[in-house]
Amino acid sequence: MLPIIRNLQENQYSVFETKYGGFKITFSNPKWKINESIMLNLDSLKIMGENFIHVKTTLAYFAMNYSASYTKKMFYAMKHFLKLSDNVESLFAFNNIRFYFGKVSPLDYTHTESMKYLLLKMHTLFPSLLSSNSVEFITEIEISKKLSGKYLKTHNYQKGPFNDTQIKKILELTARAYQVERISLSNYLMLLLLIYTGRRPMQIAQLETGDLFKLDGVFYINIPKVKQRGAYRKQFSKVQIPQNLFENLTYLINAVRSIVSETLNTKLNEKQKNKLPIFLNTYHFKNNTVSLDMIENGELKLSSYQVTTKIRRTINRSIGKLQIDFGEINSRRFRYTLGTKAAQMGYSPSLIANILDHSSTSSVMSYVHNTAENSRKINEAMNEFIKPIAKKFTEKNSAERELVVLKDLIDKYFFASECESISFDSAINLLIKDGIDSLFNDLINYEVINE
């Protein structure tokens, strides 16, 4: 690796390849596209003068060895360091480094923590860059995380786990919105999969059609790991899912394969079919720029930001004119809800970490503490709702309708007019009455067996 790094410095027009996705980047380019959705403006760091090449080379090292999101964190940590530094001309001098770590707020602990590791890696690559005092100071400094677990421990109804009213209404309203064609099956299944698995938007975005499979009469989906070190989509968590969810994801997958094949006017082979994303990014279709190469390089996938936006939009469109305050709508709160429920049910930190796809138990202790401190506040409604997907979607006309929507490549389910007040009839109640219990217990039982 070090010879490659040295070559990048000596030959500014060298090309390196990102570890995740295999994006080829010319080192001298002012902007680096390190994955489908992340572009880094390296020229914005030029104000650091002669140190620019060291920082640029270190960022290339991260891109070659870590995920695109991790590399992005390092890039923005450096921008934060530049912004708060006392002396840009002596950027990596001991006094400036000490000034920065002494000035930053605990609110910025993510930048501070990233900057610590970035500086240590720079020292490894360029031993003469930092003084011994600086290295000792950086190594020993402890990053304060005063807000860690705050929203869990206080059971914050705006930013913490969803309470019973919130989670019930989200599931009821989205079920109803799908029935009246206000939201698409694609976005609806995306939301349900996120709620059911507790995975991150990036993991949902990376799902490919070949990740869904059936084994010995049991239904599974392989969800790629994104926090652990390793190549792009090389490590997976096998999660058991209900038959109804499996069948409707299968409908969606067939529709995606059909529209891509028809758009390209070619018959896809099995490898190409399996590499298509479950949740298709329609941007290139609308702009008529789809090519066969986009299947291989992942350009037909959504970004994690797009997944988050679609989840928020799906819930907001389902609410319509109803005056309901769900607080902040983001994927993290669904993870909080799943982790909180697991803690309430008495599962160990190691099992909660497994359920939420954490590599260690250190990140999930807040869920355990939250249960001890707020056991009477944690809602039982999670036992009753999460399965607003049943017979409705197995009807033939449902699959045909979704195929038409994907072929049109327009969210025809999203009406411009806002939703009127909703009263739920018996059909909708039947649709959602079975609840989370069977789904959640299926997940727990599967994780216990395979722990």
Sequence and secondary structure as in RCSB ss.txt:
>XXXX:A:sequence
MLPIIRNLQENQYSVFETKYGGFKITFSNPKWKINESIMLNLDSLKIMGENFIHVKTTLAYFAMNYSASYTKKMF
YAMKHFLKLSDNVESLFAFNNIRFYFGKVSPLDYTHTESMKYLLLKMHTLFPSLLSSNSVEFITEIEISKKLSGK
YLKTHNYQKGPFNDTQIKKILELTARAYQVERISLSNYLMLLLLIYTGRRPMQIAQLETGDLFKLDGVFYINIPK
VKQRGAYRKQFSKVQIPQNLFENLTYLINAVRSIVSETLNTKLNEKQKNKLPIFLNTYHFKNNTVSLDMIENGEL
KLSSYQVTTKIRRTINRSIGKLQIDFGEINSRRFRYTLGTKAAQMGYSPSLIANILDHSSTSSVMSYVHNTAENS
RKINEAMNEFIKPIAKKFTEKNSAERELVVLKDLIDKYFFASECESISFDSAINLLIKDGIDSLFNDLINYEVIN
E
>XXXX:A:secstr
 HHHHHHHHH TT EEE TTT  EEETT SEEE SSS EEEGGGGGGGGGGHHHHHHHHHHHHHHS HHHHHHHH
HHHHHHHHH S STTTTSHHHHHHHHHH  GGGHHHHHHHHHHHHHHHHH TTSS HHHHHHHHH     TTTTH
HHHTT TTTSS  HHHHHHHHHHHHHHHHTTSS HHHHHHHHHHHHH   HHHHHT BGGGEEEETTEEEEEEE 
 SSSSSTT  EEEEE  HHHHHHHHHHHHHHHHHHHHHHTS   HHHHHHSBSSB  HHHHTT   THHHHHTTT
B  HHHHHHHHHHHHHHHHTT      S  HHHHHHHHHHHHHHTT  HHHHHHHTT SSSGGGHHHHHHHHHHT
TTS SGGGT S   SHHHHSHHHHHHHHHHHHHTS TT  SS        HHHHHHHTT HHHHHHHHHHHHHHH
 
